[in-house]
Amino acid sequence: MKKDLHPTWYSEAVVTCACGNTWVTGATVPSIRTDICSNCHPFYTGEQRIVDTEGQVDRFIKRLQIRDQKRQEAEDRVAARTPANLPLAELDLSKRHIALLADEAINTVGEFIKRLEEGGDDAILSIAGVGQKVLADIKRALHSRGFELPESQETVE
């Protein structure tokens, strides 16, 4: 056998944990230091604590809070842009179309959407002088302002 091939074996090596617990074992070094052992590890102690190194959990929670704030601000901006009592005249529609809808007691965006929900596209198309192009223009203007319209209920024959 070659000389000085194997490391020195210490049969009385002392292991020291950060919590202060010590025990003796065999090793190739005389002293071993560890951060966590069976006396302080949450699995063995039954404590459900988070071992947080360098505040990673706090940073993650802070990012979640910032994301939630930004999402709420965006929803508030959309809600401010899309009040149901917004007059149809503010949608840059032609005066003729606004007058046709006003004759049917549709003066605000809320009234228009309510009529769409109740009768679908046919409820609007049944108004004299309102055709597919006018309906498409109004819907396009509402979509550009952030309004959500009900799905059109077309019947297939």
DSSP file (Angstrom, degrees, kcal/mol; ACC not computed):
  #  RESIDUE AA STRUCTURE BP1 BP2  ACC     N-H-->O    O-->H-N    N-H-->O    O-->H-N    TCO  KAPPA ALPHA  PHI   PSI    X-CA   Y-CA   Z-CA
    1    1 A M              0   0    0      0, 0.0     2,-0.2     0, 0.0     0, 0.0   0.000 360.0 360.0 360.0 143.9    0.0    0.0    0.0
    2    2 A K    >   -     0   0    0      1,-0.1     3,-0.8     2,-0.0     4,-0.3  -0.460 360.0-116.5 -75.6 145.9    1.2    3.5   -0.8
    3    3 A K  T 3  S+     0   0    0      1,-0.2    -1,-0.1    -2,-0.2     0, 0.0  -0.561  91.7  10.4 -80.7 144.4    2.2    5.8    2.0
    4    4 A D  T 3  S+     0   0    0     -2,-0.2    -1,-0.2     1,-0.1     4,-0.1   0.744  88.6 123.1  60.1  29.3    0.2    9.0    2.8
    5    5 A L    <   +     0   0    0     -3,-0.8    -2,-0.1     2,-0.1    -1,-0.1   0.870  61.2  56.2 -84.4 -40.6   -2.6    8.0    0.3
    6    6 A H  S    S-     0   0    0     -4,-0.3     3,-0.1     1,-0.1    -2,-0.1  -0.661  88.8-111.7 -96.1 148.7   -5.5    8.1    2.7
    7    7 A P        -     0   0    0      0, 0.0     2,-0.2     0, 0.0    -1,-0.1  -0.284  44.7 -86.7 -71.0 163.7   -6.5   11.1    4.8
    8    8 A T        -     0   0    0     20,-0.2     2,-0.5    -4,-0.1    19,-0.0  -0.516  42.2-138.0 -71.6 135.8   -6.2   11.1    8.6
    9    9 A W        -     0   0    0     -2,-0.2     2,-0.7    -3,-0.1    19,-0.2  -0.856  11.9-162.7-102.1 127.2   -9.2    9.6   10.4
   10   10 A Y  E >   -A   27   0A   0     17,-3.4    17,-2.4    -2,-0.5     3,-0.9  -0.919   6.7-175.5-108.3 107.8  -10.5   11.3   13.5
   11   11 A S  E 3  S+     0   0A   0     -2,-0.7    -1,-0.1     1,-0.3    17,-0.1   0.641  84.9  49.0 -78.4 -13.2  -12.7    8.9   15.4
   12   12 A E  E 3  S+     0   0A   0     15,-0.1    -1,-0.3    12,-0.1     2,-0.2  -0.246  75.7 156.8-118.2  42.6  -13.6   11.6   18.0
   13   13 A A  E <   -A   25   0A   0     12,-1.8    12,-2.8    -3,-0.9     2,-0.5  -0.518  36.6-135.3 -71.4 134.9  -14.5   14.5   15.6
   14   14 A V  E     -Ab  24  31A   0     16,-1.8    18,-2.7    10,-0.2     2,-0.5  -0.809  12.1-157.3 -97.9 126.8  -16.8   17.0   17.3
   15   15 A V  E     -Ab  23  32A   0      8,-3.3     8,-1.8    -2,-0.5     2,-0.5  -0.904  10.6-168.5-102.3 127.5  -19.8   18.3   15.4
   16   16 A T  E     -Ab  22  33A   0     16,-2.9    18,-2.5    -2,-0.5     6,-0.2  -0.973   4.9-155.2-121.3 126.4  -21.1   21.7   16.6
   17   17 A C  E >   - b   0  34A   0      4,-2.8     3,-1.5    -2,-0.5    18,-0.2  -0.578  29.0-115.5 -94.4 160.5  -24.4   23.2   15.5
   18   18 A A  T 3  S+     0   0    0     16,-1.1    17,-0.1     1,-0.3    18,-0.1   0.747 116.0  61.4 -65.5 -23.5  -25.4   26.9   15.4
   19   19 A C  T 3  S-     0   0    0      2,-0.1    -1,-0.3    16,-0.1    16,-0.1   0.575 122.8-104.6 -80.1  -8.1  -28.0   26.2   18.1
   20   20 A G  S <  S+     0   0    0     -3,-1.5     2,-0.2     1,-0.4    -2,-0.1   0.282  75.5 136.8 104.8  -9.5  -25.3   25.0   20.5
   21   21 A N        -     0   0    0     -5,-0.1    -4,-2.8     1,-0.0    -1,-0.4  -0.497  30.9-173.3 -71.8 137.3  -25.9   21.2   20.2
   22   22 A T  E     +A   16   0A   0     -6,-0.2     2,-0.3    -2,-0.2    -6,-0.2  -0.957  10.6 167.2-131.4 151.6  -22.7   19.1   20.0
   23   23 A W  E     -A   15   0A   0     -8,-1.8    -8,-3.3    -2,-0.3     2,-0.4  -0.964  30.4-114.3-154.6 167.1  -22.0   15.4   19.3
   24   24 A V  E     +A   14   0A   0     -2,-0.3     2,-0.3   -10,-0.2   -10,-0.2  -0.859  39.3 151.6-111.4 139.0  -19.1   13.2   18.5
   25   25 A T  E     -A   13   0A   0    -12,-2.8   -12,-1.8    -2,-0.4     2,-0.4  -0.906  46.3 -89.7-150.3 175.4  -18.7   11.2   15.3
   26   26 A G  E     +     0   0A   0     -2,-0.3     2,-0.3   -14,-0.2   -15,-0.2  -0.801  56.0 143.8 -94.8 137.8  -15.9    9.9   13.0
   27   27 A A  E     -A   10   0A   0    -17,-2.4   -17,-3.4    -2,-0.4   -15,-0.1  -0.955  59.9-107.8-160.1 174.2  -14.6   12.1   10.2
   28   28 A T  S    S+     0   0    0     -2,-0.3   -20,-0.2   -19,-0.2   -17,-0.1   0.416 103.9  57.9 -92.9   0.7  -11.5   13.2    8.2
   29   29 A V  S    S-     0   0    0    -19,-0.2   -19,-0.1   -22,-0.1     3,-0.1  -0.953  81.1-132.3-125.9 149.9  -11.5   16.6   10.0
   30   30 A P  S    S+     0   0    0      0, 0.0   -16,-1.8     0, 0.0     2,-0.4   0.765  89.8  30.0 -74.6 -23.6  -11.2   17.1   13.8
   31   31 A S  E     -b   14   0A   0    -18,-0.2     2,-0.4     2,-0.0   -16,-0.2  -0.999  62.3-170.0-141.6 135.5  -14.1   19.7   14.0
   32   32 A I  E     -b   15   0A   0    -18,-2.7   -16,-2.9    -2,-0.4     2,-0.4  -0.987   5.6-161.5-126.5 134.4  -17.3   20.2   12.0
   33   33 A R  E     -b   16   0A   0     -2,-0.4     2,-0.3   -18,-0.2   -16,-0.2  -0.947  12.5-179.6-115.3 136.6  -19.6   23.2   12.2
   34   34 A T  E     -b   17   0A   0    -18,-2.5   -16,-1.1    -2,-0.4     3,-0.1  -0.941  29.0-141.4-134.0 156.1  -23.2   23.0   10.9
   35   35 A D  S    S+     0   0    0     -2,-0.3     2,-0.3     1,-0.2    -1,-0.1   0.772  85.6  21.8 -85.8 -28.3  -26.1   25.5   10.7
   36   36 A I        +     0   0    0    -18,-0.1     2,-0.2   -19,-0.1    -1,-0.2  -0.997  62.4 172.0-145.9 143.9  -29.0   23.2   11.5
   37   37 A C    >>  -     0   0    0     -2,-0.3     4,-2.0    -3,-0.1     3,-0.8  -0.749  53.2 -80.9-139.0-174.8  -29.4   19.8   13.3
   38   38 A S  T 34 S+     0   0    0      1,-0.2    -2,-0.0    -2,-0.2     0, 0.0   0.702 124.2  58.5 -68.9 -18.0  -32.1   17.5   14.5
   39   39 A N  T 34 S+     0   0    0      1,-0.1    -1,-0.2     5,-0.0    -3,-0.0   0.777 121.1  23.3 -79.3 -26.4  -32.5   19.6   17.6
   40   40 A C  T <4 S+     0   0    0     -3,-0.8    -2,-0.2   -19,-0.0    -1,-0.1   0.482  91.0 113.0-119.2  -4.7  -33.3   22.8   15.8
   41   41 A H    >X  -     0   0    0     -4,-2.0     4,-2.3     1,-0.1     3,-0.7  -0.528  66.8-133.1 -72.0 132.8  -34.7   21.6   12.4
   42   42 A P  H 3> S+     0   0    0      0, 0.0     4,-1.8     0, 0.0     5,-0.2   0.810 103.6  59.5 -58.3 -31.3  -38.4   22.4   11.9
   43   43 A F  H 34 S+     0   0    0      1,-0.2    -5,-0.1     2,-0.2     5,-0.0   0.907 114.3  35.2 -63.4 -40.7  -39.2   18.9   10.7
   44   44 A Y  H <4 S+     0   0    0     -3,-0.7    -1,-0.2    -7,-0.2    -6,-0.1   0.802 120.2  47.3 -84.4 -30.3  -37.9   17.3   13.9
   45   45 A T  H  < S-     0   0    0     -4,-2.3    -2,-0.2     2,-0.2    -1,-0.2   0.700 101.0-127.1 -85.5 -19.5  -39.1   20.0   16.3
   46   46 A G     <  +     0   0    0     -4,-1.8     2,-0.3     1,-0.3    -3,-0.1   0.395  64.2 134.8  86.4  -3.8  -42.6   20.3   14.9
   47   47 A E        -     0   0    0     -6,-0.2     2,-0.7    -5,-0.2    -1,-0.3  -0.604  48.5-150.2 -77.1 136.9  -42.3   24.1   14.5
   48   48 A Q        +     0   0    0     -2,-0.3     2,-0.3    -3,-0.1    -1,-0.1  -0.592  43.1 142.3-105.7  69.9  -43.5   25.3   11.2
   49   49 A R        -     0   0    0     -2,-0.7     2,-0.6     2,-0.0    -2,-0.0  -0.786  50.9-120.2-107.5 153.9  -41.3   28.3   10.8
   50   50 A I        -     0   0    0     -2,-0.3     2,-1.2    -8,-0.0    -2,-0.0  -0.820  14.9-139.2 -95.8 125.4  -39.8   29.5    7.6
   51   51 A V        -     0   0    0     -2,-0.6     2,-0.7     2,-0.0    -1,-0.0  -0.734  28.7-167.2 -83.2 101.4  -36.0   29.6    7.5
   52   52 A D        -     0   0    0     -2,-1.2     2,-0.6     4,-0.1     3,-0.3  -0.820   7.8-164.3-101.4 112.1  -35.6   32.9    5.7
   53   53 A T  S >  S-     0   0    0     -2,-0.7     3,-1.0     1,-0.2     4,-0.1  -0.860  75.0 -12.6 -98.3 124.7  -32.2   33.7    4.3
   54   54 A E  T 3  S-     0   0    0     -2,-0.6    -1,-0.2     1,-0.2    -2,-0.0   0.729 117.2 -71.1  62.5  27.0  -31.6   37.3    3.4
   55   55 A G  T 3> S+     0   0    0     -3,-0.3     4,-2.3     1,-0.1    -1,-0.2   0.778  83.3 149.0  68.5  28.3  -35.4   38.3    3.5
   56   56 A Q  H <> S+     0   0    0     -3,-1.0     4,-2.2     1,-0.2     5,-0.1   0.893  72.0  49.8 -63.7 -40.1  -36.4   36.3    0.4
   57   57 A V  H  > S+     0   0    0      2,-0.2     4,-2.6     1,-0.2    -1,-0.2   0.920 110.7  50.1 -65.0 -43.1  -39.9   35.6    1.7
   58   58 A D  H  > S+     0   0    0      1,-0.2     4,-2.3     2,-0.2    -2,-0.2   0.901 110.8  49.3 -62.0 -41.3  -40.4   39.3    2.6
   59   59 A R  H  X S+     0   0    0     -4,-2.3     4,-2.2     2,-0.2    -1,-0.2   0.900 111.2  50.1 -64.5 -40.0  -39.3   40.4   -0.9
   60   60 A F  H  X S+     0   0    0     -4,-2.2     4,-2.1     2,-0.2    -2,-0.2   0.933 111.4  47.3 -64.2 -45.9  -41.6   37.9   -2.4
   61   61 A I  H  X S+     0   0    0     -4,-2.6     4,-2.1     1,-0.2    -1,-0.2   0.888 111.0  52.7 -62.9 -38.8  -44.6   39.0   -0.4
   62   62 A K  H  X S+     0   0    0     -4,-2.3     4,-2.3     2,-0.2    -1,-0.2   0.899 107.9  51.0 -63.9 -40.5  -43.7   42.6   -1.2
   63   63 A R  H  X S+     0   0    0     -4,-2.2     4,-2.5     1,-0.2    -2,-0.2   0.898 109.2  51.3 -63.2 -39.8  -43.7   41.8   -4.9
   64   64 A L  H  X S+     0   0    0     -4,-2.1     4,-2.4     2,-0.2    -2,-0.2   0.907 109.9  49.3 -62.8 -41.3  -47.1   40.2   -4.6
   65   65 A Q  H  X S+     0   0    0     -4,-2.1     4,-2.3     2,-0.2    -2,-0.2   0.904 111.1  49.1 -65.2 -41.0  -48.5   43.3   -2.8
   66   66 A I  H  X S+     0   0    0     -4,-2.3     4,-2.5     2,-0.2    -2,-0.2   0.914 111.0  50.6 -63.9 -42.6  -47.1   45.6   -5.6
   67   67 A R  H  X S+     0   0    0     -4,-2.5     4,-2.4     1,-0.2    -2,-0.2   0.920 111.1  48.3 -60.8 -44.1  -48.6   43.3   -8.2
   68   68 A D  H  X S+     0   0    0     -4,-2.4     4,-2.4     1,-0.2    -1,-0.2   0.889 111.1  50.9 -64.2 -39.5  -52.0   43.5   -6.5
   69   69 A Q  H  X S+     0   0    0     -4,-2.3     4,-2.6     2,-0.2    -2,-0.2   0.929 111.5  47.0 -62.9 -45.3  -51.8   47.3   -6.2
   70   70 A K  H  X S+     0   0    0     -4,-2.5     4,-2.3     1,-0.2    -2,-0.2   0.899 112.0  50.6 -64.4 -40.2  -51.0   47.7   -9.9
   71   71 A R  H  X S+     0   0    0     -4,-2.4     4,-2.2     2,-0.2    -1,-0.2   0.917 112.0  47.4 -62.9 -43.0  -53.8   45.3  -10.9
   72   72 A Q  H  X S+     0   0    0     -4,-2.4     4,-2.5     2,-0.2    -2,-0.2   0.901 110.7  51.8 -65.9 -40.8  -56.3   47.3   -8.7
   73   73 A E  H  X S+     0   0    0     -4,-2.6     4,-2.3     2,-0.2    -1,-0.2   0.903 109.8  49.7 -61.9 -40.9  -55.1   50.6  -10.1
   74   74 A A  H  X S+     0   0    0     -4,-2.3     4,-2.1     2,-0.2    -2,-0.2   0.910 111.3  48.6 -64.6 -41.9  -55.6   49.3  -13.6
   75   75 A E  H  X S+     0   0    0     -4,-2.2     4,-2.5     1,-0.2    -2,-0.2   0.895 111.1  51.0 -64.5 -39.0  -59.1   48.1  -12.8
   76   76 A D  H  X S+     0   0    0     -4,-2.5     4,-2.2     2,-0.2    -2,-0.2   0.890 108.6  51.6 -65.0 -39.1  -59.9   51.5  -11.2
   77   77 A R  H  X S+     0   0    0     -4,-2.3     4,-1.6     2,-0.2    -2,-0.2   0.917 111.8  46.5 -63.4 -42.3  -58.7   53.3  -14.3
   78   78 A V  H  X S+     0   0    0     -4,-2.1     4,-1.2     1,-0.2    -2,-0.2   0.915 112.2  50.7 -65.4 -42.4  -60.9   51.2  -16.5
   79   79 A A  H  < S+     0   0    0     -4,-2.5    -1,-0.2     1,-0.2    -2,-0.2   0.867 109.3  51.3 -64.1 -35.7  -63.9   51.7  -14.2
   80   80 A A  H  < S+     0   0    0     -4,-2.2    -1,-0.2     1,-0.2    -2,-0.2   0.831 111.9  47.2 -69.9 -30.9  -63.3   55.5  -14.2
   81   81 A R  H  < S+     0   0    0     -4,-1.6    -1,-0.2     1,-0.2    -2,-0.2   0.701 112.8  51.1 -79.9 -19.1  -63.3   55.4  -18.1
   82   82 A T     <  +     0   0    0     -4,-1.2    -1,-0.2    -3,-0.1     2,-0.2  -0.422  65.5 163.8-122.9  57.6  -66.4   53.3  -18.4
   83   83 A P    >   -     0   0    0      0, 0.0     3,-1.4     0, 0.0    26,-0.2  -0.522  39.5-133.6 -73.3 143.7  -69.2   54.7  -16.3
   84   84 A A  T 3  S+     0   0    0      1,-0.3    26,-2.9    -2,-0.2    27,-0.3   0.749 104.1  59.5 -68.8 -23.2  -72.6   53.3  -17.3
   85   85 A N  T 3  S+     0   0    0     24,-0.2    -1,-0.3    23,-0.1     3,-0.0   0.214  73.7 131.6 -91.7  17.7  -74.2   56.8  -17.3
   86   86 A L    <   -     0   0    0     -3,-1.4    23,-2.5     1,-0.1    24,-0.2  -0.546  63.3-117.7 -68.1 124.9  -71.8   58.0  -20.0
   87   87 A P  B >   -C  108   0B   0      0, 0.0     3,-1.6     0, 0.0    21,-0.3  -0.367  11.4-129.4 -65.3 143.6  -73.8   59.8  -22.7
   88   88 A L  G >  S+     0   0    0     19,-2.3     3,-1.8     1,-0.3     5,-0.5   0.751 104.0  73.7 -63.7 -22.7  -73.6   58.2  -26.1
   89   89 A A  G >  S+     0   0    0     18,-0.4     3,-0.8     1,-0.3    -1,-0.3   0.752  87.6  62.0 -63.4 -23.3  -72.7   61.6  -27.5
   90   90 A E  G <  S+     0   0    0     -3,-1.6    -1,-0.3     1,-0.2    -2,-0.2   0.461  85.4  76.3 -82.5  -0.1  -69.3   61.3  -26.0
   91   91 A L  G <  S-     0   0    0     -3,-1.8    -1,-0.2    -4,-0.1    -2,-0.1   0.320 107.7-114.9 -91.9   8.7  -68.5   58.2  -28.1
   92   92 A D    <   +     0   0    0     -3,-0.8     2,-0.2     1,-0.2    -2,-0.1   0.883  62.9 152.9  59.2  41.6  -67.9   60.3  -31.3
   93   93 A L        -     0   0    0     -5,-0.5    -1,-0.2    -4,-0.2     2,-0.1  -0.557  53.0 -87.4 -91.7 164.4  -70.9   58.8  -33.1
   94   94 A S     >  -     0   0    0     -2,-0.2     4,-2.0     1,-0.1     5,-0.2  -0.382  31.8-120.7 -71.1 152.9  -72.7   60.7  -35.8
   95   95 A K  H  > S+     0   0    0      1,-0.2     4,-2.3     2,-0.2     5,-0.2   0.834 112.7  58.3 -62.2 -32.9  -75.5   63.0  -34.7
   96   96 A R  H  > S+     0   0    0      2,-0.2     4,-2.3     1,-0.2    -1,-0.2   0.928 107.2  45.7 -63.8 -45.4  -78.0   61.0  -36.8
   97   97 A H  H  > S+     0   0    0      2,-0.2     4,-2.1     1,-0.2    -2,-0.2   0.892 112.6  50.5 -65.8 -39.2  -77.2   57.8  -35.0
   98   98 A I  H  X S+     0   0    0     -4,-2.0     4,-2.3     1,-0.2    -1,-0.2   0.896 110.8  49.8 -65.0 -39.7  -77.4   59.5  -31.6
   99   99 A A  H  X S+     0   0    0     -4,-2.3     4,-1.9     2,-0.2    -2,-0.2   0.896 109.1  51.9 -66.5 -40.0  -80.8   60.9  -32.6
  100  100 A L  H  X S+     0   0    0     -4,-2.3     4,-0.6     1,-0.2    -2,-0.2   0.910 113.6  43.8 -62.5 -41.8  -82.1   57.5  -33.7
  101  101 A L  H ><>S+     0   0    0     -4,-2.1     5,-2.3     1,-0.2     3,-0.8   0.873 110.1  55.6 -71.3 -36.3  -81.1   55.9  -30.4
  102  102 A A  H ><5S+     0   0    0     -4,-2.3     3,-1.8     1,-0.2    -1,-0.2   0.851  99.7  60.5 -64.8 -33.9  -82.5   58.9  -28.4
  103  103 A D  H 3<5S+     0   0    0     -4,-1.9    -1,-0.2     1,-0.3    -2,-0.2   0.776 106.0  48.5 -62.7 -25.2  -85.9   58.4  -30.1
  104  104 A E  T <<5S-     0   0    0     -3,-0.8    -1,-0.3    -4,-0.6    -2,-0.2   0.151 125.2-104.1 -99.5  17.1  -85.9   54.9  -28.6
  105  105 A A  T < 5S+     0   0    0     -3,-1.8     2,-0.6     1,-0.2    -3,-0.2   0.834  80.4 133.5  63.4  35.6  -85.0   56.2  -25.1
  106  106 A I      < +     0   0    0     -5,-2.3    -1,-0.2    -8,-0.1    -2,-0.2  -0.881  11.6 138.7-114.9  96.9  -81.3   55.1  -25.4
  107  107 A N        +     0   0    0     -2,-0.6   -19,-2.3    -5,-0.1   -18,-0.4   0.641  57.4  47.8-112.3 -21.5  -79.3   58.0  -24.3
  108  108 A T  B  > S-C   87   0B   0    -21,-0.3     4,-1.9    -3,-0.2   -23,-0.1  -0.764  81.9-113.1-121.1 165.7  -76.5   56.5  -22.2
  109  109 A V  H  > S+     0   0    0    -23,-2.5     4,-2.7    -2,-0.3     5,-0.2   0.885 116.5  56.7 -62.7 -39.3  -74.1   53.6  -22.6
  110  110 A G  H  > S+     0   0    0    -26,-2.9     4,-2.3     1,-0.2    -1,-0.2   0.897 106.9  48.1 -60.5 -41.5  -75.8   51.7  -19.7
  111  111 A E  H  > S+     0   0    0    -27,-0.3     4,-2.1     2,-0.2    -1,-0.2   0.890 111.8  50.2 -66.5 -39.1  -79.2   51.9  -21.5
  112  112 A F  H  X S+     0   0    0     -4,-1.9     4,-2.0     2,-0.2    -2,-0.2   0.936 112.6  45.8 -63.9 -46.7  -77.6   50.7  -24.8
  113  113 A I  H  X S+     0   0    0     -4,-2.7     4,-2.6     1,-0.2    -2,-0.2   0.887 111.0  53.5 -65.5 -38.5  -75.9   47.7  -23.0
  114  114 A K  H  X S+     0   0    0     -4,-2.3     4,-2.2    -5,-0.2    -1,-0.2   0.915 108.7  49.1 -61.4 -42.6  -79.1   46.9  -21.2
  115  115 A R  H  X S+     0   0    0     -4,-2.1     4,-2.4     1,-0.2     5,-0.3   0.888 111.2  50.3 -64.8 -38.3  -81.0   46.8  -24.5
  116  116 A L  H  X S+     0   0    0     -4,-2.0     4,-2.2     1,-0.2    -2,-0.2   0.905 110.9  49.0 -64.2 -41.5  -78.3   44.5  -25.9
  117  117 A E  H  < S+     0   0    0     -4,-2.6    -2,-0.2     1,-0.2    -1,-0.2   0.890 114.7  45.0 -65.5 -38.8  -78.5   42.2  -22.9
  118  118 A E  H  < S+     0   0    0     -4,-2.2    -2,-0.2    -5,-0.2    -1,-0.2   0.916 135.4   7.3 -73.2 -43.8  -82.3   42.0  -23.1
  119  119 A G  H  X S-     0   0    0     -4,-2.4     4,-0.6     1,-0.3     3,-0.5   0.405  91.2-136.8-124.7   2.3  -82.7   41.4  -26.9
  120  120 A G  H >X  -     0   0    0     -4,-2.2     3,-0.9    -5,-0.3     4,-0.7  -0.250  62.4 -34.6  71.2-163.8  -79.3   40.9  -28.4
  121  121 A D  H >> S+     0   0    0      1,-0.2     4,-2.8     2,-0.2     3,-0.7   0.831 134.7  65.6 -62.1 -32.4  -78.3   42.6  -31.7
  122  122 A D  H 3> S+     0   0    0     -3,-0.5     4,-1.6     1,-0.2    -1,-0.2   0.827  93.0  60.8 -62.4 -31.3  -81.8   42.3  -33.0
  123  123 A A  H << S+     0   0    0     -3,-0.9    -1,-0.2    -4,-0.6    -2,-0.2   0.855 112.8  37.2 -64.1 -34.2  -83.1   44.7  -30.3
  124  124 A I  H X< S+     0   0    0     -4,-0.7     3,-1.6    -3,-0.7    -2,-0.2   0.876 114.3  54.2 -83.3 -40.6  -80.9   47.4  -31.7
  125  125 A L  H 3< S+     0   0    0     -4,-2.8     5,-0.2     1,-0.3    -2,-0.2   0.717  96.7  67.8 -67.6 -19.6  -81.3   46.4  -35.4
  126  126 A S  T 3< S+     0   0    0     -4,-1.6     2,-0.3    -5,-0.2    -1,-0.3   0.632  77.0 101.5 -74.9 -12.3  -85.1   46.7  -35.0
  127  127 A I  S X  S-     0   0    0     -3,-1.6     3,-2.1    -4,-0.1     2,-0.1  -0.588  88.8-106.5 -73.2 129.9  -84.7   50.5  -34.5
  128  128 A A  T 3  S+     0   0    0     -2,-0.3    -1,-0.1     1,-0.3     3,-0.1  -0.356 103.5  16.7 -60.2 127.9  -85.6   52.2  -37.8
  129  129 A G  T 3  S+     0   0    0      1,-0.2     2,-0.6    -4,-0.1    -1,-0.3   0.342  97.5 112.4  93.0  -5.5  -82.5   53.6  -39.5
  130  130 A V    <   +     0   0    0     -3,-2.1    -1,-0.2    -5,-0.2     2,-0.2  -0.897  40.9 167.0-105.0 122.0  -80.0   51.4  -37.5
  131  131 A G     >  -     0   0    0     -2,-0.6     4,-2.4    -3,-0.1     5,-0.2  -0.495  52.8 -78.0-119.4-170.0  -78.2   48.8  -39.5
  132  132 A Q  H  > S+     0   0    0      1,-0.2     4,-2.7     2,-0.2     5,-0.2   0.878 126.2  52.6 -60.3 -40.7  -75.2   46.5  -39.2
  133  133 A K  H  > S+     0   0    0      2,-0.2     4,-2.5     1,-0.2    -1,-0.2   0.919 110.3  46.9 -64.8 -43.1  -72.7   49.2  -39.8
  134  134 A V  H  > S+     0   0    0      2,-0.2     4,-2.5     1,-0.2    -2,-0.2   0.933 113.6  48.8 -63.3 -45.6  -74.2   51.5  -37.2
  135  135 A L  H  X S+     0   0    0     -4,-2.4     4,-2.6     1,-0.2    -2,-0.2   0.916 112.0  48.8 -60.3 -43.9  -74.3   48.7  -34.7
  136  136 A A  H  X S+     0   0    0     -4,-2.7     4,-2.5     1,-0.2    -1,-0.2   0.897 110.5  51.2 -63.4 -40.6  -70.7   47.7  -35.5
  137  137 A D  H  X S+     0   0    0     -4,-2.5     4,-2.3     2,-0.2    -2,-0.2   0.918 111.6  46.8 -62.4 -44.0  -69.5   51.4  -35.1
  138  138 A I  H  X S+     0   0    0     -4,-2.5     4,-2.3     2,-0.2    -2,-0.2   0.933 113.6  48.0 -64.8 -45.1  -71.2   51.7  -31.7
  139  139 A K  H  X S+     0   0    0     -4,-2.6     4,-2.7     1,-0.2    -2,-0.2   0.904 111.2  51.0 -62.4 -40.9  -69.8   48.4  -30.5
  140  140 A R  H  X S+     0   0    0     -4,-2.5     4,-2.2     1,-0.2    -1,-0.2   0.911 110.4  49.2 -62.4 -42.3  -66.3   49.4  -31.7
  141  141 A A  H  X S+     0   0    0     -4,-2.3     4,-1.0     2,-0.2    -1,-0.2   0.891 112.4  48.2 -64.3 -39.2  -66.5   52.7  -29.9
  142  142 A L  H  <>S+     0   0    0     -4,-2.3     5,-2.3     1,-0.2     3,-0.4   0.911 110.7  50.4 -68.3 -41.7  -67.6   51.0  -26.7
  143  143 A H  H ><5S+     0   0    0     -4,-2.7     3,-1.4     1,-0.2    -2,-0.2   0.897 106.7  55.0 -62.0 -39.6  -64.8   48.4  -26.9
  144  144 A S  H 3<5S+     0   0    0     -4,-2.2    -1,-0.2     1,-0.3    -2,-0.2   0.776 106.7  51.6 -66.6 -24.2  -62.2   51.2  -27.4
  145  145 A R  T 3<5S-     0   0    0     -4,-1.0    -1,-0.3    -3,-0.4    -2,-0.2   0.466 124.4-103.5 -89.3  -2.6  -63.5   52.8  -24.2
  146  146 A G  T < 5 +     0   0    0     -3,-1.4    -3,-0.2    -4,-0.4     2,-0.2   0.553  68.6 148.9  96.5   8.5  -63.1   49.5  -22.3
  147  147 A F      < -     0   0    0     -5,-2.3     2,-0.6    -6,-0.1    -1,-0.3  -0.512  41.7-137.3 -76.7 144.2  -66.7   48.4  -22.0
  148  148 A E        -     0   0    0     -2,-0.2    -1,-0.0     0, 0.0    -5,-0.0  -0.912  21.9-159.4-101.2 122.2  -67.5   44.7  -22.0
  149  149 A L        -     0   0    0     -2,-0.6     3,-0.1     1,-0.1   -36,-0.0  -0.707  23.0-102.9-100.9 150.5  -70.5   43.9  -24.2
  150  150 A P        -     0   0    0      0, 0.0    -1,-0.1     0, 0.0     2,-0.1  -0.363  47.8 -93.4 -67.3 152.3  -72.7   40.8  -24.0
  151  151 A E        -     0   0    0      1,-0.1     2,-0.2   -31,-0.0   -31,-0.0  -0.397  45.8-105.3 -64.8 140.9  -72.1   38.1  -26.6
  152  152 A S        -     0   0    0    -32,-0.1     2,-0.9     1,-0.1    -1,-0.1  -0.487  25.6-144.3 -70.2 137.2  -74.3   38.5  -29.6
  153  153 A Q        +     0   0    0     -2,-0.2     2,-0.3    -3,-0.1   -31,-0.2  -0.676  27.1 174.7-106.0  77.1  -77.1   35.9  -29.6
  154  154 A E        -     0   0    0     -2,-0.9     2,-0.4   -33,-0.1   -34,-0.0  -0.661  23.6-138.0 -86.0 137.0  -77.5   35.0  -33.3
  155  155 A T        -     0   0    0     -2,-0.3     2,-0.5     2,-0.0    -2,-0.0  -0.811  10.2-145.7 -96.5 134.2  -79.9   32.3  -34.2
  156  156 A V              0   0    0     -2,-0.4    -2,-0.0     1,-0.1     0, 0.0  -0.870 360.0 360.0-101.2 124.7  -78.8   29.8  -36.9
  157  157 A E              0   0    0     -2,-0.5    -1,-0.1     0, 0.0    -2,-0.0   0.399 360.0 360.0-106.5 360.0  -81.6   28.5  -39.1
